[in-house]
Amino acid sequence: MPNTITYILVSLTFTATYICGLASLVIPKWLIFESPRPHRAVTNYGLFQKCSTLDTHCREFPLIEFGDCEEEGFCEEWKAARINMIIAAVLGGLTLIYCLGVFFSGKFHKEQIAWKIFVGLIGFHAILQYSTIALITHLYYTSDKFYYGVKYDISFLLVNISSVINILLSGILFRVGWNYVPSYQTID
């Protein structure tokens, strides 16, 4: 197992990125459209909801009833992005539980495989986030729903930051774990 300080720092940083990922999942602000003044209207697109200042409340998005699924593959791709983020959230929670279990078990030197599993979990979490980013980006550039003036919003930025940091964390932990020589082993 890598040294305790590295493990604690990686765990704390992963917790922060996990919170960013959860926030991006629930905050309906992946894409935003702001109409020009004087008739200012704002429409936010989230993974689950579409919110507009013209409506009094948010509605589920995408929905067939509102014509959201008229473009071929739009709803399937948007829902795939949603599912990827849900799986990433579950995997992130399991990663935190695993991390705490290893950390508080007191078996740092006996758990030579723990860092490898942790690297894999963080890496897979980032891959799921990247796949969501890729799907939303593809729809952003190809869908007629997102016309001129639509921009990426805070949830999209949060998940981007989270995924980049998770890849870095995974690489750092891999590097530290790979180079670690347990103190109870002798080198010939």
GROMACS elastic network, one bead per residue, 0.5 to 0.9 nm:
[ bonds ]
;  ai    aj funct       b0    kb
    1     4     6  0.81224   500
    1     7     6  0.84052   500
    1   108     6  0.57140   500
    1   109     6  0.60850   500
    1   110     6  0.80147   500
    1   111     6  0.62548   500
    1   112     6  0.51783   500
    1   113     6  0.73185   500
    1   114     6  0.66284   500
    1   115     6  0.57731   500
    1   116     6  0.87500   500
    1   176     6  0.88337   500
    1   177     6  0.61994   500
    1   180     6  0.71927   500
    1   181     6  0.87194   500
    1   182     6  0.76659   500
    2     5     6  0.84144   500
    2     6     6  0.67118   500
    2     7     6  0.65132   500
    2   108     6  0.82798   500
    2   109     6  0.89641   500
    2   112     6  0.87108   500
    2   115     6  0.70149   500
    2   173     6  0.75556   500
    2   176     6  0.59208   500
    2   178     6  0.83832   500
    2   179     6  0.84547   500
    2   180     6  0.59131   500
    2   181     6  0.85804   500
    2   182     6  0.85911   500
    3     6     6  0.56291   500
    3     7     6  0.63735   500
    3     8     6  0.88315   500
    3   108     6  0.85976   500
    3   176     6  0.81292   500
    3   177     6  0.84044   500
    3   180     6  0.79410   500
    4     7     6  0.50131   500
    4     8     6  0.60655   500
    4     9     6  0.85781   500
    4   103     6  0.85484   500
    4   108     6  0.81623   500
    5     8     6  0.51152   500
    5     9     6  0.61330   500
    5    10     6  0.85267   500
    6     9     6  0.51710   500
    6    10     6  0.60475   500
    6    11     6  0.84267   500
    6   172     6  0.89046   500
    6   173     6  0.76179   500
    6   176     6  0.80012   500
    7    10     6  0.52000   500
    7    11     6  0.60219   500
    7    12     6  0.86005   500
    7    99     6  0.88701   500
    7   103     6  0.83182   500
    7   115     6  0.84781   500
    7   173     6  0.76709   500
    8    11     6  0.50304   500
    8    12     6  0.60931   500
    8    13     6  0.85004   500
    8   103     6  0.83946   500
    9    12     6  0.51899   500
    9    13     6  0.60496   500
    9    14     6  0.84177   500
   10    13     6  0.51329   500
   10    14     6  0.59359   500
   10    15     6  0.84869   500
   10   169     6  0.62695   500
   10   170     6  0.85652   500
   10   172     6  0.84567   500
   10   173     6  0.73683   500
   11    14     6  0.50866   500
   11    15     6  0.61385   500
   11    16     6  0.87556   500
   11    96     6  0.76347   500
   11    99     6  0.70163   500
   11   100     6  0.85833   500
   12    15     6  0.50472   500
   12    16     6  0.64374   500
   12    17     6  0.88280   500
   13    16     6  0.51143   500
   13    17     6  0.63199   500
   13    18     6  0.85290   500
   13   165     6  0.82439   500
   13   166     6  0.84762   500
   13   169     6  0.79713   500
   14    17     6  0.50283   500
   14    18     6  0.59137   500
   14    19     6  0.85390   500
   14    92     6  0.86091   500
   14    96     6  0.81353   500
   14   122     6  0.78857   500
   14   162     6  0.84693   500
   14   165     6  0.80954   500
   14   166     6  0.67159   500
   14   169     6  0.75492   500
   15    18     6  0.50009   500
   15    19     6  0.62695   500
   15    20     6  0.87361   500
   15    92     6  0.85480   500
   15    96     6  0.71926   500
   16    19     6  0.51786   500
   16    20     6  0.64114   500
   16    21     6  0.87774   500
   16   162     6  0.82328   500
   17    21     6  0.62054   500
   17    22     6  0.86499   500
   17   158     6  0.84606   500
   17   159     6  0.82410   500
   17   161     6  0.76959   500
   17   163     6  0.76941   500
   17   165     6  0.71873   500
   17   166     6  0.71223   500
   18    22     6  0.62073   500
   18    23     6  0.85705   500
   18    89     6  0.74922   500
   18    92     6  0.62515   500
   18    93     6  0.79898   500
   18    96     6  0.88762   500
   18   162     6  0.70696   500
   18   166     6  0.89346   500
   19    22     6  0.50444   500
   19    23     6  0.60968   500
   19    24     6  0.85996   500
   19   162     6  0.86975   500
   20    23     6  0.50632   500
   20    24     6  0.62170   500
   20    25     6  0.86531   500
   20   155     6  0.83179   500
   20   158     6  0.55861   500
   20   159     6  0.64645   500
   20   161     6  0.81060   500
   20   162     6  0.62013   500
   21    24     6  0.51219   500
   21    25     6  0.62734   500
   21    26     6  0.89541   500
   21    85     6  0.79358   500
   21    88     6  0.81850   500
   21    89     6  0.71273   500
   21    92     6  0.88812   500
   21   129     6  0.80351   500
   21   155     6  0.82297   500
   21   158     6  0.66344   500
   21   159     6  0.52743   500
   21   160     6  0.88127   500
   21   161     6  0.89268   500
   21   162     6  0.62694   500
   21   163     6  0.83060   500
   22    25     6  0.50134   500
   22    26     6  0.64743   500
   22    27     6  0.85714   500
   22    85     6  0.84393   500
   22    86     6  0.88095   500
   22    88     6  0.89707   500
   22    89     6  0.63718   500
   22   159     6  0.86492   500
   23    26     6  0.53996   500
   23    27     6  0.57920   500
   23   155     6  0.69928   500
   23   158     6  0.77241   500
   23   159     6  0.85245   500
   24    27     6  0.54463   500
   24    28     6  0.76531   500
   24    29     6  0.76399   500
   24    30     6  0.75364   500
   24    46     6  0.85042   500
   24    47     6  0.86644   500
   24    85     6  0.87972   500
   24   154     6  0.76044   500
   24   156     6  0.67135   500
   24   157     6  0.83086   500
   24   158     6  0.60817   500
   24   159     6  0.60561   500
   25    28     6  0.76850   500
   25    46     6  0.79282   500
   25    47     6  0.67561   500
   25    48     6  0.83734   500
   25    82     6  0.79236   500
   25    85     6  0.65396   500
   25    86     6  0.75272   500
   25    89     6  0.82435   500
   25   155     6  0.73188   500
   25   159     6  0.85178   500
   26    29     6  0.87562   500
   26    46     6  0.77795   500
   26    47     6  0.77384   500
   26    48     6  0.78246   500
   26   155     6  0.85277   500
   27    30     6  0.79616   500
   27    46     6  0.66385   500
   27    47     6  0.83612   500
   27    48     6  0.89714   500
   27    49     6  0.89051   500
   27   154     6  0.85272   500
   27   155     6  0.64429   500
   28    31     6  0.83128   500
   28    44     6  0.63415   500
   28    45     6  0.57073   500
   28    47     6  0.64600   500
   28    48     6  0.69919   500
   28    49     6  0.59065   500
   28    50     6  0.68824   500
   28    51     6  0.73757   500
   28   155     6  0.73130   500
   29    32     6  0.65710   500
   29    44     6  0.53073   500
   29    45     6  0.54956   500
   29    47     6  0.82303   500
   29    49     6  0.89113   500
   29    50     6  0.86138   500
   29    51     6  0.87430   500
   29   152     6  0.81202   500
   29   153     6  0.54504   500
   29   154     6  0.59359   500
   29   155     6  0.52676   500
   29   156     6  0.73208   500
   30    44     6  0.71712   500
   30    45     6  0.56190   500
   30    46     6  0.51036   500
   30    47     6  0.71683   500
   30   136     6  0.83609   500
   30   151     6  0.86171   500
   30   152     6  0.59708   500
   30   154     6  0.64096   500
   30   157     6  0.80306   500
   31    43     6  0.82935   500
   31    44     6  0.58335   500
   31    45     6  0.50229   500
   31    46     6  0.69494   500
   31   136     6  0.89310   500
   31   140     6  0.83448   500
   31   146     6  0.85716   500
   31   150     6  0.65782   500
   31   151     6  0.55843   500
   31   154     6  0.81659   500
   31   155     6  0.81266   500
   31   156     6  0.73375   500
   32    42     6  0.70612   500
   32    43     6  0.56537   500
   32    45     6  0.62024   500
   32   149     6  0.83144   500
   32   150     6  0.54473   500
   32   151     6  0.53535   500
   32   152     6  0.62525   500
   32   153     6  0.58477   500
   33    41     6  0.80203   500
   33    42     6  0.56284   500
   33    43     6  0.50960   500
   33    44     6  0.65434   500
   33    45     6  0.85250   500
   33   146     6  0.82042   500
   33   147     6  0.86468   500
   33   148     6  0.86241   500
   33   149     6  0.59013   500
   33   151     6  0.64618   500
   33   152     6  0.89702   500
   34    40     6  0.68382   500
   34    41     6  0.57360   500
   34    43     6  0.65214   500
   34    44     6  0.87747   500
   34   149     6  0.68958   500
   34   150     6  0.72866   500
   34   151     6  0.88042   500
   35    38     6  0.87620   500
   35    39     6  0.70836   500
   35    40     6  0.52574   500
   35    41     6  0.52392   500
   35    42     6  0.64603   500
   35    43     6  0.86157   500
   35   149     6  0.76448   500
   36    39     6  0.65265   500
   36    40     6  0.56004   500
   36    41     6  0.77258   500
   37    41     6  0.83962   500
   40    53     6  0.87273   500
   41    52     6  0.72011   500
   41    53     6  0.56747   500
   41    54     6  0.64697   500
   42    51     6  0.81382   500
   42    52     6  0.55990   500
   42    53     6  0.54862   500
   42    54     6  0.77394   500
   43    50     6  0.70568   500
   43    51     6  0.55964   500
   43    53     6  0.65812   500
   43    54     6  0.82326   500
   43   150     6  0.89915   500
   44    49     6  0.81666   500
   44    50     6  0.56699   500
   44    51     6  0.50734   500
   44    52     6  0.62503   500
   44    53     6  0.89580   500
   44   153     6  0.82596   500
   45    48     6  0.80885   500
   45    49     6  0.62469   500
   45    51     6  0.65542   500
   45    52     6  0.87681   500
   45    61     6  0.77272   500
   45   153     6  0.88394   500
   46    50     6  0.59216   500
   46    51     6  0.80636   500
   46    61     6  0.75540   500
   46   155     6  0.80171   500
   47    50     6  0.82889   500
   47    61     6  0.72259   500
   47    62     6  0.85389   500
   47    78     6  0.72659   500
   47    79     6  0.77509   500
   47    81     6  0.75255   500
   47    82     6  0.55705   500
   47    85     6  0.88364   500
   48    59     6  0.84368   500
   48    60     6  0.58115   500
   48    61     6  0.53861   500
   48    62     6  0.74704   500
   48    79     6  0.86208   500
   48    82     6  0.73943   500
   49    58     6  0.62162   500
   49    59     6  0.54476   500
   49    62     6  0.74586   500
   50    58     6  0.56383   500
   50    59     6  0.55069   500
   50    60     6  0.62446   500
   50    61     6  0.54357   500
   50    62     6  0.78451   500
   51    54     6  0.86542   500
   51    55     6  0.74192   500
   51    56     6  0.87278   500
   51    57     6  0.66657   500
   51    59     6  0.64855   500
   51    60     6  0.87860   500
   52    55     6  0.54117   500
   52    56     6  0.77337   500
   52    57     6  0.74467   500
   52    58     6  0.67863   500
   52    59     6  0.89542   500
   53    56     6  0.69402   500
   53    57     6  0.82191   500
   54    57     6  0.88126   500
   55    58     6  0.72309   500
   55    59     6  0.89935   500
   58    61     6  0.89468   500
   59    62     6  0.87777   500
   59    63     6  0.88545   500
   60    63     6  0.65939   500
   61    66     6  0.89387   500
   61    68     6  0.75441   500
   61    75     6  0.88497   500
   61    78     6  0.89586   500
   62    65     6  0.89763   500
   62    66     6  0.79844   500
   62    67     6  0.83741   500
   62    68     6  0.53133   500
   62    69     6  0.68131   500
   62    74     6  0.86058   500
   62    75     6  0.61947   500
   62    78     6  0.76106   500
   62    79     6  0.81753   500
   63    66     6  0.56411   500
   63    67     6  0.67396   500
   63    68     6  0.54062   500
   63    69     6  0.65957   500
   63    75     6  0.79070   500
   64    67     6  0.51679   500
   64    68     6  0.55702   500
   64    69     6  0.52527   500
   64    70     6  0.75713   500
   64    75     6  0.84178   500
   65    68     6  0.74856   500
   65    69     6  0.85035   500
   66    69     6  0.80981   500
   67    70     6  0.56011   500
   67    71     6  0.87849   500
   68    71     6  0.76029   500
   68    74     6  0.78349   500
   68    75     6  0.72488   500
   68   145     6  0.81603   500
   69    72     6  0.71245   500
   69    73     6  0.75929   500
   69    74     6  0.58818   500
   69    75     6  0.52856   500
   69    76     6  0.85076   500
   70    73     6  0.85571   500
   70    74     6  0.76477   500
   70    75     6  0.85320   500
   71    74     6  0.55775   500
   71    75     6  0.80664   500
   71   143     6  0.74865   500
   71   144     6  0.80730   500
   71   145     6  0.88232   500
   72    75     6  0.79781   500
   72    76     6  0.86412   500
   73    76     6  0.52248   500
   73    77     6  0.59907   500
   73    78     6  0.85176   500
   74    77     6  0.52965   500
   74    78     6  0.61206   500
   74    79     6  0.85278   500
   74   139     6  0.72289   500
   74   143     6  0.75134   500
   75    78     6  0.50835   500
   75    79     6  0.59298   500
   75    80     6  0.83557   500
   76    79     6  0.51958   500
   76    80     6  0.60329   500
   76    81     6  0.86647   500
   77    81     6  0.62918   500
   77    82     6  0.86858   500
   77   135     6  0.64397   500
   77   136     6  0.80250   500
   77   139     6  0.77984   500
   78    81     6  0.51320   500
   78    82     6  0.63504   500
   78    83     6  0.87663   500
   78   132     6  0.87336   500
   78   135     6  0.71111   500
   78   136     6  0.69414   500
   78   139     6  0.78771   500
   79    83     6  0.61054   500
   79    84     6  0.85383   500
   80    83     6  0.50416   500
   80    84     6  0.61242   500
   80    85     6  0.86782   500
   80   132     6  0.76744   500
   80   135     6  0.78426   500
   81    84     6  0.51546   500
   81    85     6  0.63974   500
   81    86     6  0.87622   500
   81   128     6  0.89340   500
   81   129     6  0.87258   500
   81   131     6  0.71741   500
   81   133     6  0.76516   500
   81   134     6  0.84631   500
   81   135     6  0.59473   500
   81   136     6  0.68755   500
   82    85     6  0.52745   500
   82    86     6  0.63025   500
   82    87     6  0.87370   500
   82   132     6  0.72454   500
   83    86     6  0.50114   500
   83    87     6  0.61385   500
   83    88     6  0.84523   500
   83   132     6  0.85455   500
   84    87     6  0.51608   500
   84    88     6  0.60455   500
   84    89     6  0.85966   500
   84   128     6  0.55869   500
   84   129     6  0.69424   500
   84   131     6  0.71453   500
   84   132     6  0.60119   500
   85    89     6  0.60784   500
   85    90     6  0.86489   500
   85   128     6  0.66993   500
   85   129     6  0.62183   500
   85   131     6  0.87947   500
   85   132     6  0.65279   500
   86    89     6  0.50457   500
   86    90     6  0.63419   500
   86    91     6  0.85846   500
   87    90     6  0.51220   500
   87    91     6  0.60157   500
   87    92     6  0.83904   500
   87   125     6  0.84114   500
   87   128     6  0.75294   500
   88    91     6  0.50171   500
   88    92     6  0.58727   500
   88    93     6  0.85150   500
   88   124     6  0.81545   500
   88   125     6  0.52813   500
   88   126     6  0.78268   500
   88   127     6  0.86315   500
   88   128     6  0.57268   500
   88   129     6  0.65835   500
   89    92     6  0.50469   500
   89    93     6  0.62425   500
   89    94     6  0.86893   500
   89   125     6  0.80651   500
   90    93     6  0.51418   500
   90    94     6  0.62923   500
   90    95     6  0.85894   500
   91    94     6  0.50192   500
   91    95     6  0.60364   500
   91    96     6  0.86589   500
   91   121     6  0.73209   500
   91   122     6  0.86435   500
   91   124     6  0.83384   500
   91   125     6  0.64047   500
   92    96     6  0.62875   500
   92    97     6  0.86748   500
   92   121     6  0.77452   500
   92   122     6  0.75240   500
   92   125     6  0.63523   500
   93    96     6  0.51659   500
   93    97     6  0.62959   500
   93    98     6  0.86256   500
   94    97     6  0.50020   500
   94    98     6  0.60329   500
   94    99     6  0.84308   500
   94   121     6  0.86006   500
   95    98     6  0.50498   500
   95    99     6  0.60015   500
   95   100     6  0.85697   500
   95   118     6  0.69913   500
   95   121     6  0.61439   500
   95   122     6  0.71966   500
   95   125     6  0.87891   500
   96   100     6  0.61326   500
   96   101     6  0.84682   500
   97   100     6  0.51898   500
   97   101     6  0.60611   500
   97   102     6  0.86765   500
   98   102     6  0.61998   500
   98   103     6  0.84487   500
   98   114     6  0.88674   500
   98   118     6  0.78071   500
   99   102     6  0.53198   500
   99   103     6  0.59890   500
   99   104     6  0.85150   500
   99   114     6  0.85455   500
   99   118     6  0.71568   500
  100   104     6  0.58883   500
  100   105     6  0.81503   500
  101   104     6  0.54756   500
  101   105     6  0.58237   500
  102   105     6  0.52202   500
  102   106     6  0.72386   500
  102   107     6  0.70371   500
  102   108     6  0.72804   500
  102   111     6  0.78083   500
  102   114     6  0.70911   500
  103   106     6  0.64218   500
  103   107     6  0.77592   500
  103   108     6  0.72395   500
  104   107     6  0.80556   500
  105   108     6  0.78186   500
  106   109     6  0.84703   500
  106   110     6  0.89229   500
  107   110     6  0.51858   500
  107   111     6  0.59057   500
  108   111     6  0.53845   500
  108   112     6  0.75512   500
  108   114     6  0.83730   500
  109   112     6  0.65310   500
  109   182     6  0.68904   500
  109   183     6  0.84965   500
  109   184     6  0.83163   500
  110   113     6  0.85950   500
  111   114     6  0.53152   500
  111   115     6  0.79963   500
  112   115     6  0.69482   500
  112   116     6  0.80162   500
  112   177     6  0.87704   500
  112   182     6  0.87967   500
  113   116     6  0.53054   500
  113   117     6  0.64800   500
  113   118     6  0.87755   500
  114   117     6  0.52555   500
  114   118     6  0.61797   500
  114   119     6  0.86518   500
  115   119     6  0.60458   500
  115   120     6  0.85764   500
  115   173     6  0.71287   500
  115   174     6  0.74499   500
  115   177     6  0.63319   500
  116   119     6  0.51105   500
  116   120     6  0.62718   500
  116   121     6  0.86807   500
  116   173     6  0.84395   500
  116   174     6  0.70787   500
  116   177     6  0.75419   500
  116   178     6  0.88433   500
  117   120     6  0.50766   500
  117   121     6  0.61398   500
  117   122     6  0.86344   500
  118   121     6  0.51156   500
  118   122     6  0.61537   500
  118   123     6  0.84287   500
  118   170     6  0.79588   500
  118   173     6  0.83142   500
  119   122     6  0.53364   500
  119   123     6  0.60047   500
  119   124     6  0.85433   500
  119   169     6  0.79976   500
  119   171     6  0.75757   500
  119   172     6  0.89170   500
  119   173     6  0.63994   500
  119   174     6  0.61823   500
  120   123     6  0.50509   500
  120   124     6  0.59819   500
  120   125     6  0.83995   500
  120   170     6  0.74760   500
  121   124     6  0.52233   500
  121   125     6  0.60534   500
  121   126     6  0.86463   500
  121   170     6  0.85591   500
  122   125     6  0.50422   500
  122   126     6  0.62931   500
  122   127     6  0.87396   500
  122   166     6  0.61162   500
  122   167     6  0.73743   500
  122   169     6  0.76062   500
  122   170     6  0.58786   500
  123   126     6  0.51337   500
  123   127     6  0.62641   500
  123   128     6  0.87957   500
  123   163     6  0.88691   500
  123   166     6  0.67081   500
  123   167     6  0.59489   500
  123   169     6  0.84397   500
  123   170     6  0.57427   500
  123   171     6  0.84703   500
  124   128     6  0.62701   500
  124   129     6  0.86302   500
  125   128     6  0.53214   500
  125   129     6  0.64250   500
  125   130     6  0.87625   500
  125   163     6  0.78487   500
  125   166     6  0.77207   500
  125   167     6  0.89798   500
  126   129     6  0.50084   500
  126   130     6  0.60821   500
  126   131     6  0.85993   500
  126   162     6  0.76734   500
  126   164     6  0.74737   500
  126   165     6  0.85638   500
  126   166     6  0.57525   500
  126   167     6  0.62153   500
  127   131     6  0.61317   500
  127   132     6  0.86665   500
  127   163     6  0.75845   500
  127   167     6  0.84837   500
  128   131     6  0.51400   500
  128   132     6  0.64255   500
  128   133     6  0.87559   500
  128   163     6  0.87069   500
  129   132     6  0.51635   500
  129   133     6  0.62954   500
  129   134     6  0.86718   500
  129   159     6  0.66907   500
  129   160     6  0.77803   500
  129   162     6  0.81687   500
  129   163     6  0.60032   500
  130   134     6  0.60643   500
  130   135     6  0.86038   500
  130   159     6  0.82894   500
  130   160     6  0.75867   500
  130   163     6  0.65372   500
  130   164     6  0.87992   500
  131   135     6  0.61862   500
  131   136     6  0.86741   500
  132   135     6  0.51575   500
  132   136     6  0.62177   500
  132   137     6  0.84318   500
  132   159     6  0.88944   500
  133   136     6  0.53091   500
  133   137     6  0.59550   500
  133   138     6  0.84655   500
  133   156     6  0.73282   500
  133   159     6  0.76728   500
  133   160     6  0.72740   500
  134   137     6  0.50745   500
  134   138     6  0.60057   500
  134   139     6  0.86244   500
  135   138     6  0.51091   500
  135   139     6  0.63012   500
  135   140     6  0.85566   500
  136   139     6  0.51195   500
  136   140     6  0.59952   500
  136   141     6  0.87068   500
  136   156     6  0.87132   500
  137   141     6  0.63104   500
  137   142     6  0.85873   500
  137   152     6  0.89799   500
  138   141     6  0.53662   500
  138   142     6  0.60562   500
  138   143     6  0.80858   500
  139   142     6  0.50976   500
  139   143     6  0.51733   500
  139   144     6  0.87664   500
  139   145     6  0.87518   500
  139   146     6  0.80126   500
  140   143     6  0.60017   500
  140   144     6  0.85528   500
  140   145     6  0.82651   500
  140   146     6  0.59359   500
  140   147     6  0.86117   500
  140   150     6  0.82871   500
  140   151     6  0.86030   500
  140   152     6  0.87007   500
  141   144     6  0.85487   500
  141   146     6  0.77059   500
  142   145     6  0.88172   500
  142   146     6  0.82169   500
  143   146     6  0.58989   500
  143   147     6  0.79355   500
  144   147     6  0.59198   500
  146   149     6  0.79637   500
  146   150     6  0.57447   500
  146   151     6  0.85816   500
  147   150     6  0.60798   500
  148   151     6  0.86707   500
  152   155     6  0.82237   500
  152   156     6  0.61387   500
  152   157     6  0.73857   500
  153   156     6  0.55992   500
  153   157     6  0.64636   500
  153   158     6  0.88915   500
  154   157     6  0.50196   500
  154   158     6  0.60555   500
  154   159     6  0.87050   500
  155   158     6  0.50280   500
  155   159     6  0.62836   500
  155   160     6  0.85591   500
  156   159     6  0.54525   500
  156   160     6  0.62719   500
  156   161     6  0.87844   500
  157   160     6  0.50585   500
  157   161     6  0.62038   500
  157   162     6  0.85341   500
  158   161     6  0.52020   500
  158   162     6  0.60657   500
  158   163     6  0.86172   500
  159   163     6  0.59997   500
  159   164     6  0.85231   500
  160   163     6  0.52670   500
  160   164     6  0.62066   500
  160   165     6  0.85941   500
  161   164     6  0.53158   500
  161   165     6  0.61569   500
  161   166     6  0.84966   500
  162   165     6  0.53314   500
  162   166     6  0.60509   500
  162   167     6  0.87158   500
  163   167     6  0.62343   500
  163   168     6  0.86589   500
  164   167     6  0.52741   500
  164   168     6  0.63645   500
  164   169     6  0.86758   500
  165   169     6  0.60275   500
  165   170     6  0.85066   500
  166   170     6  0.60175   500
  166   171     6  0.85008   500
  167   170     6  0.50947   500
  167   171     6  0.61988   500
  167   172     6  0.86122   500
  168   171     6  0.50835   500
  168   172     6  0.60658   500
  168   173     6  0.85381   500
  169   172     6  0.50666   500
  169   173     6  0.60048   500
  169   174     6  0.83318   500
  170   173     6  0.52824   500
  170   174     6  0.60168   500
  170   175     6  0.85657   500
  171   174     6  0.50295   500
  171   175     6  0.60766   500
  171   176     6  0.85934   500
  172   175     6  0.51142   500
  172   176     6  0.61381   500
  172   177     6  0.84011   500
  173   176     6  0.51255   500
  173   177     6  0.58064   500
  173   178     6  0.82557   500
  174   177     6  0.51031   500
  174   178     6  0.58172   500
  174   179     6  0.84680   500
  175   178     6  0.52049   500
  175   179     6  0.62307   500
  175   180     6  0.85389   500
  176   179     6  0.53500   500
  176   180     6  0.60227   500
  177   180     6  0.51162   500
  177   181     6  0.85082   500
  178   181     6  0.83708   500
  181   184     6  0.85769   500
  181   185     6  0.72534   500
  181   186     6  0.89253   500
  181   187     6  0.88205   500
  182   185     6  0.56228   500
  182   186     6  0.84888   500
  183   186     6  0.75676   500
